[in-house]
Amino acid sequence: MDKKIEILFRNSCLLVLLALVLSSSLWADGWLLLGPDGGDARSMAYDPRNPDHVYLGTSTGSMFVSSDGGRNWSRFAHLGPGDNLVLDHIVIDPKSPDTIFVSAWSVQDQRSGNIFRSRDGGKTWASLPGIHASSVRALAMSASDSHILAAGTLDGVFRSKDGGDSWERISPASQAEIRNIESIAIDPKDPNVIYAGTWHLAWKTSDGGVTWNHINKGMIDDSDVFSIIVDPTNPSVLYASACSGIYKSNLAGELFQKIQGIPFSARRTRILKQDPVDTNVVYAGTTQGLWKTVDAGKNWKQMSNSEIVVNDVLVDPRNSAHLLLATDRGGVMASSDGGSSFSSSNHGYTHRQVTTILADKNAPGTILVGVANDREWGGVFSIRVDGQQWQQKSTGLGGRDVFALKQAANGALIAGTNRGIFILDRNGSAWRSINNVRGEDPPPSAKGTKKKSPAPAAAGVLREAKVNDIEVAPDRWLAATSVGLFVSTDEGKIWMGRPVVERKEFVSVQSQKGLVAAATRTEILVSEDGGGSWQVATLPQKLASIRGVTVTPQTEILVVSREGAFRSSDAGKTFARMVNGLPNEDLSSISYDESGEALLATSLSSGVIFRSDDGGRTWQHGLDSGYPLRRIKEVQGRMVAATPFDGVIIQQ
């Protein structure tokens, strides 16, 4: 379950004057989104002219669109310069549906965000002056006058009377309690009446912000108000959801009564949504599934699996039985029977964090990928690159994140997860744990230092460790983990290891012919005797974010980091920066392509694939995928790449 982020940064916001938007055809010129489908979905809205036309907002600045009521999706736009904007609200002008507003806040800088507007149906977008760079957590449009909008930010409530061209703050700057706005609602008949839910109860103005009243009577005092809705047929009736439950007022907020029927464990209700035809029907999207009342809140029924975290609910105005849910990890879920049953509706919606790619040696043309942050919807997936459907291969992983995938000589698959190492035997149906550690194994030491007798290994030390990388060599397996570097000489049955030279947070490890290179976030450790003794390499500059280490068949050591790429030809004794044709920062991976006997490099700030045929001395710009890239593989003559948030892409 996600928790509300309450720690706010005080540094100044990053200024972004325009949001550059790329259509899916431009982003994927020469490349196809392969999947796996699904992932986090944050917000939805339908076109008033055609409710089959549905917009979807994500947690990384990307928008998707469906033209068939949510059955199929395609990439629509990307707002902002990076991938850190959460698109929590999409509002469409019913009188001019080509005018679309999207509110956003930044994960990277909690106080930063924007409202974006398109006047041409999403072809072009611009951030709006007057509220630019504000962390916008709520957005509403007046039903009686679509030129009037209200926005809730961490700094207070803002209003526009001219369709977003200009904004004014209508909550008092001196009133510290009318800040941290999480929800906003406008009376459907009187746009001067505005409700604002904060991280501590709710407020109301009846005169466009001249005066404000604390509407907390009947609410538990420590309530965070996540969602407020006003009945369009009777504005005296409103609902508010909070961490302490769901409340209803029949007196325009003057008095609330807590609605019974939803268990205490599901109290974090992220979204409330009324049926546009039958206002007695209200849906509550919670961190433990979807709930529904058909009698205006008297009785509630849980409609979905309690494992589903619901971020938004969309009710088809032509057919109230047709529902769409935007969920964490599960993407879009659809119901055609008013919520009695749901099925995944993610075809074309790919919003996955793919961490690693493996070409299956047992099945040429098949790739396997590891996925993070998706729990039961994640783990490991496989697909043939000729276009077959993805197959989830996660039984036994228990919802763990997968950060490394390797294959043993006998065809078994090895996975490094956020909690230990697992193996899937060839033709096996379930992963099994291989985390047995020898308790009295001496730790590796630096050259010239005396080995110290270690304390016995703690029970479950590897079982609970984050395993960032695995190397499968002919004579040993190596694992780079959050608690040290581990080695197995019996194909994972028993592991030995501990911190190396007092370093324990390892992110990458590779080896060739007895030469082993292991990376922490800031240092490279090198062993020339298979891990018996170690030395800390001297890098040309201080690094803060090493992302990987590669040892080539020629025993050259390559390092990629946020600060650039470096190369050593003398077993790590000296390193030189690689600059000839390679970006000087934000590298994400360098891998050795056995089929082409070349090095391939990727970057998180560029979609270009870089290639070197001389061991990294010089680099050539290759294909531009249009996506930032984490990893790259060549499979049967086609490039397959992992993106940070858009799953796997493949060269056409």
N, C-alpha and C positions, 0 to 999 in steps of 0.2 A: 504494500500500500504506500502510495506517495504521501509525504507529509508536506504541509504548506511551508514554503521557505520563509523564515522570519528574520534571518540575519541580513541586514541591508548594508551594502557598501556605501561609503560616504564620498568616494572619489567622483570626480565630474564625469558626466555621461559622454560617450562617444557620439560625435555629430555625424549623422547620415542624412544628406540633403535629398538624395533621390534613391529610390529603390529600383534597381535595374532588374528587369523581368525577362526571363528567357522562356520561350515556349518549349514544349517537349520535343518538337522536331529539331529545334536548334541545339538543345542540350544533348540530344542523342544522335547527332549527325554521324551516320556510319556505325552507330552502336545501338544495341537493343537492351532494354531492361529485361533481365532474365528472372529476377525474383530473389528469394522466395517472397510471395505475396504476404501482406499483413504488416503489423507493427503498430506503433502508437498513433492514435487519431485523436485530435483535440476538439474540433469544432465543425459544424455543418450548417448549411443554409441552402434553401431551394429558390430557384428563379420564380417569382410570382406569376410570370406569364406561362411558365411550363415547369411544374413541380418535378418532372423527370430530370430536369437540369439541376444537378446538385453540386455544390462546392464543398470542398473538404480542406480544413486547415490542419497543419501538423505542428510538432514541437521543434522543428528545425528550419522554419521559414518557407517551407515548400507548400504549395497548394495543388490539389488534384481536382479533377472534375469528372462527373458522370453525366451522360446524356440519356441513360436508360433507368433512372430511378435507383442508382446505386449498385446495379449488377456488375457493371464494368467501369473501370477508372483509367484515367490517363493523366500524365503530368500537365499541369496548367500554368503555373507561375512560380517564381521564387522571389520572396520579398526580403530586402536587406542584402548587405554584402557578404554575409557569412552564413553560418548554419546554427545560430544561437537564439533565434527569435521564436517564441511560442505564440502561435496564432490562435488565440483563445476565443475570439468572437468575429463572426462574419455577418454583416448587416447589409441588406439590399433594399434600395429605394423602391417601394411598390409602384410609385407613379413613373419612375424612370429606371427600370430594372438593369439598364446598362451601367448604372452607378452603384458601385460596390465599395463598402468600407470594411477594412480588416484591422482589428486592434492587435497589438503585439507588445510583448515584454521580453527582455533579454535574460537568458539563463546565466550568461557570463557576467553581466553587470546588472544586478537586480534593480537598479534605479533607472535603467535605460529602456527605451522602447519607442513605439511610434503608433500612429494611425496612418494607414495607407488608403488611398482612394484611387479607383479607376472609374473613368467616365465612358469608357468604350468597351464595356463587357469583359475587361481583364486583359486587353491587349497591351495597355501601358498603365503604369502605376506611378504615383508620387506620394511622398510623405507630406503630411499637412503641417503648414506653419502654425504657430500659436500653441501647438501641443507637441511639437517635434521634440524627440529625445525623451519624452516622458514614459514612464513604465505604466502602460495602460492595461489594467486588469479587467475592465468592464466597459461595455459600450451598448447604448440603446438609442433607438430612433423613435420619435414621437409618431404615434399612429394617426394623430389628427393633423400633423404638419411635418412632412418628411424633411423639411429644411432644418428642423430642430433635432440636435443630437446631444446626448449627455455621455460623458466619459468619466470613468472612475480610475484614478491614478494613485500612486503611493503618496502624492503630494496633496490630493484632494479631488474635488469634483469640478469638471470643466464643462462648458456648454457652448455649442455653436448654433447660431440662428440662421446661418446662410449656407447650409449644406456642407459645412466643414472648411469653408474658405478662411474663417477666422474663429478663434476660440477665446473665451474668457473664463477665468477661475471664478466660480460662484460660491465656493465654500470659503469661509474666512481663513486667511493665511495665519491668523493668530490662534485659530481653534485647532489645537493639536489632536483632538479626538476625532475630527472629521478628516482623517487621513487614512492611508492604507485601505483604499476602497477596493473591495473584492467583487461587489455586485451593484447593479444600477437598474432602475426601472422608472419609466415615465407613465403617469396616469394617461390612459388612452383617450380621455376626453379633454383634459386640461394639461397642456404641456408645462405649465408652471409648477405642477406638483411632481416632485422628483423624490424617489426613495434611493438611499445609498446604504449598502451594507458594508461594514468595515470589519477589520480583524477583531473588533470588540463592539458588538451590537450594531444597531442600525439608526439612521437619521432620516429626517423628512423635511423638505421645504415645500410650502404651498404658494410661495410668491417668487419663484424663479431664483431662489438663493439669497434673497434679502435677509430672511430669518430662517433658522434651522431649529428643529425640535428633536430631542432624543426620544425615539420610539422604542422603549425597552420594557414597557410594562407587560409582565407575563412571561418574559424571556429570562432564562438563566443568565446570570451576570457575565459569565466568561464566554459567551457565545460568539464565534466567528460566523458572520453571515455570508454564506457562499453564493446564494441565489435568491432573487426576489422576483415574483411574477404578480401582475395585477390582472384580475378578471376583466376581460374586454367588455363583457356585458353588464358588469356591476363593479365599478372601480372601487367601491368600499371594501370589496373582498380581495385580500392579498395573501399570498403564501411566502414564507421565508424559510430557507433551510440554513441550519447552523450545525456546529460540531456537537451541540447538545440535543439535536433533534430537528423536527419540522414543526413550524408554527403557522397558525392561521389567524387572521384578523378579519372580522366582519365590520370593523369600525375604522377603516382606512389607516390602520396602524396604531390607533390610540390604545388598543388593548389586544394582546395576543393570547392565544391558547395553544398549548403544546398538543400536537396531534399524536394520538396513541396508535399503536399497531405495528410500528417499525422497531425492531429490536435495537437495544442500546449499541450492539456491536456494529450496526450499519448506520450509525448516526451521522457519519461524514457524508452528507448529501451534496454532491458537486453541482447538480443541475436539477431544476424543476421545470417541467414543461406541461402546459395545458393542451388538451385536444382542441384544435381550432373550431370544431363543430359542436362537440359536447363538452362544455366547460366543467361538468361534474367529474370528468376523467382527467386525472393529473398523474403524471409520471415523475418518479424521483430516481434520478441516476446517482447511485451511491458507490462507495468504495467496496461494497459487497453486493454488487448486482443491481438490477432494475426492480423497482417496486411500483405498484399501480393502485390507485383508488378509483372507483367508479361512482362514488357517492360523496364527492367533494371533501374527502379526507376522513370520513367516519371510520372506514375500514380500509386496510391495505393488504395487498398480496404480493409476495415476491414472485417475479416473473422469470428471472434468469438465474443462472448459476451464480452462487455467491462469490466465486473466484473472479468474476468479471468486474473491472473497475470502469464505471461509466462516466465519461466526460461530457457527453452531449446526447440529446435525444431529438430526433426529427420525426414529426408526424405528418404523413401525407394529407394535405387538406381535402383531396378528392376521395380518399379512402383511408379512414382512420385506423383500419386494421393493418395498414402498411407502415412499419416503423423501421428506422435506421438508428443504430447506436454507434457513437464514436467511443472507442474504448482504449485503455492502455493495453499494449502488447497484442491484443486480439484484433486490432484494426477495426473494420466496419462489420457490424453484425446486423442481419436483417430478419424481420418477422412479417409474415403475411396474415397472422391471426391475432393481432392486437397484443402481441407479446407472450402468447402462450408457448411459443417455440421460436428459437432463433437458429440461424445458420450463418456461417462466414460468408461475407460478400466483398471479397478483396481482390477479385481478378483485375490485375493491372495496377493495384495499389501496393507499391513496394516501398516500405519505409523501415527496413531492417538494418541493424548494425552487424554487418558481416565482418568477422574478425580474422578469418583465415580461410584459405582455399587449398584444396588438395586434389590432384588428379589421381583417380583410382587406377592403380596398376592392374587390378584384377579385371577391370572393365574399361577398356580404351574408349575414350569419348565421354566418360562419366566423371563428373566432378563432385566433390563433397565440400560443404562449407560449415563453419562454426558460427553460431549466432549468440550475441549477448543481449541481456536485458529483455528477454521475452518469456522467461519461465517455461510454463507448460507448452507454449506455442513456439519455443525456440529449441536450442540444442544443436543438433546436426541434421543437415538436409543433403540429399543427393539428387542429381538430375543428369540426364544425357544432354549434351550440348546440341543434339539434333532436334530438340524441341519437345521432348516428353515432359510430363508434369513432375514437379518436385515431390519427393518422398521424404517424410520426416523419419529420421532414424535416431530417436532420442529415448527409447524405452530403457529405463535403468539409470538415466542421468538425473532424475529427480528435479527437473527444472533448472539445472545448473547452467551458468554461462560457460561457453566454450571459447577459449582463447588460442588453443593450438590443436592442430590435427596432423598426425603423421601415420605412416603405414609401415608395418614390420615386413621383414622379408617373406614371412609366411602368409601375407595378405591381411593380417589382423590390423584393425584401426586403433590408434591410441589418441586419446583426447586429454588435453590439459584444461581444467575447469577452474572456476572460482573456489571450488572445494575439492581438491585432489585430482588424481589421475585415474582414468578409466580405460578399459580395453573392450573392443567388440571383436570377438573371434570371427575369422572368416566363415561366412554363412551363418553366423550367430544372429539371434533375434533380440538380445538385450545386452547392454553394456554392464560390465562388472568392475568393481573397485579393485585397483592394484596399488595400494598405499602402505604396504608393510615396510617398516623401516627397521634396520638393525640398530639396536639401542646403544651399542658401545663402539661405534665406528669412529676412529680419530678423524677430526676435520682436516681438510687440506691446509697447508701452511705456506707462508711466503718463503721464497728462496732465502736460505741462510738463517732462518729462524727455527728454533727448537719446537717440535710438535708438543702440544700440551694435551694431557689426558682430559677428554671431555666428560661432562656430566651425562648420564643416560638420557637418551632422546625422550622428549615428552610424548606421552601416549597420544596418538592421533595427530602428530605434528604435520605430516604430509597430507593427511586426510582433510584437514581444515585449511590448508594453504591455497593461495591463489597460484595457479600454474600458468605462467605467461608464455612459456616456450618449451618445446621438446625437440631433442635431436636424437634421431635413430641412426647410430653408426653400426658398422658390421660387428664390432666387438663389445659395444656398450650403448646404453640409452642414457641420455642426460636430460635433466629437467631444471629449468630456471624458474624459481618460485619466490614467493614473498617471505620465505623463512630460510632460504639458502639454496645452494646448488646440490642437486642429488644425482647419483649415478647408480645404474643397475647393470650387472653383467650377466643376468639370467632372464632377460626379456621381461623385466618388470615384476618378477616374483618378490624380490627383495631389493630395497633401495638403501643406499648409504649416502650420508651427506650431512651438512650443517652449513652455517655461514662460512664463507671463504675469505681469509684474511680480514676477519671481523666485518665483512660485508654480507648482508643477507637478502636485500631486496633486488633480486635479479629479474630482468625483463627479457633477456634473449641469450641464447647459447648456440654455438655451432662448432663443428670440428672437422678436421681433415688430417689423416695420416699422423695422428698423435698430437696435432696442434689443436688446442681448444681455446676458444675466445668466448668469454661470458661478459655480459653488460649489465650494469646497474643503470639507473637513470642518469648518473653523472660520470661514471668511470668504466674503463675496459680492463678486465683481468685476463691474463694470458698464461696458458700452461703449454709447455713443449713436450711434456712427458705423460700426456693423456689424463692430466688432472692430479698428478702426484704432488707437484709443487707449482706455486703461482707467483706472478709478479703483476703489479699494477702498472699499466701502460701510461706513458706520458703523452698526453694529447696536446696539439698546438694551442688550444685555448680551453677555457673552462666551459663545460657543457652542463646544461640544466635539464635537457629532455632528450636523452638517447632513446631511439625507438627500435633499433635493431642492429644486429651484428651479423655479417656474412663472412664465411671462410670459403674461398674459391678452391677449385681443384689444384690450383697452382700455389696454394697455401698463402694467399694474400688475404689480409684482414680488412674488411670494409665496414665502416660505421656510418649509420644514418641518424640524424637528429634534427631537432627544430633549428639548430644553429648551422646546419649544413652537413656535408658528407666528407669522410676522411678515409685515407687508405694507407696501409702499412705493408711493405714487402719484406720486412725483416722480423717477422714473428712478434710484432707489436713494440719493438724497441723504439722505433720512430714512426710518426704519422705525418702525412701531408694532406692538406685540404684538396679535394677534388673539385675543380672549378671549370675545366675546359668543356663548356657546353651544358653543365649541370647547374641547376639553381643553387644559390649560395645559402638557402635557408628552407626550412619546412619540408625536408625530405621525409618520406614515410616508410620506404622500403627499397632495398636492393636485393635482387635475387639472381641466381645463376640459372639461365635457361639451357638445360642440357640438350634440347633438340637443336637449338641454334648456336650452341657454344658461345653464348654472349651474356652480358649482364644487362638486366632490365631494372630501371629505377622509376619510382613514382613519388608524387608529391601531394600533400594535402591542400596546397594552394594553386594547383594547376591540374588540368586533365591530360597534360602531355605525358606520353610514355617515352622515357629516355633510354637509349641503347648504347652500349659500349662493346666493341669487338677487340679491344686491346687491354682488357683487365682493369678498366676504369681510368686509364690515362686520358682518354678523350671520349666525349659523349656526343651523340647526335639526337636532335629532336625527332621523335617519331610521331605516331598517331596522337591526335587530340580527341580524347573521349568526351570532353565537355563536362566531366564530373571530377571533383577531387577524388584521389585514389588512395587506398590503403595498401593493396596488394595486387600483384599481376602474375598471371600464369599463361603459358601458351599450351593450348589443348587442341591437338589435331590441326595445327596450322592456324588456329584462331585465338586471339587474345581474349582472356577472361579476367575481369578485374573486380575487386571488392571496393565498394565506395563506403564512406563513413556512415551514411544513413539511408542510402537508396538501394541496398542489396547488391546483387551481382549484375554487372553489365557484360555484354559479349559483343565482340566485333562481328558485324554483319558479313 
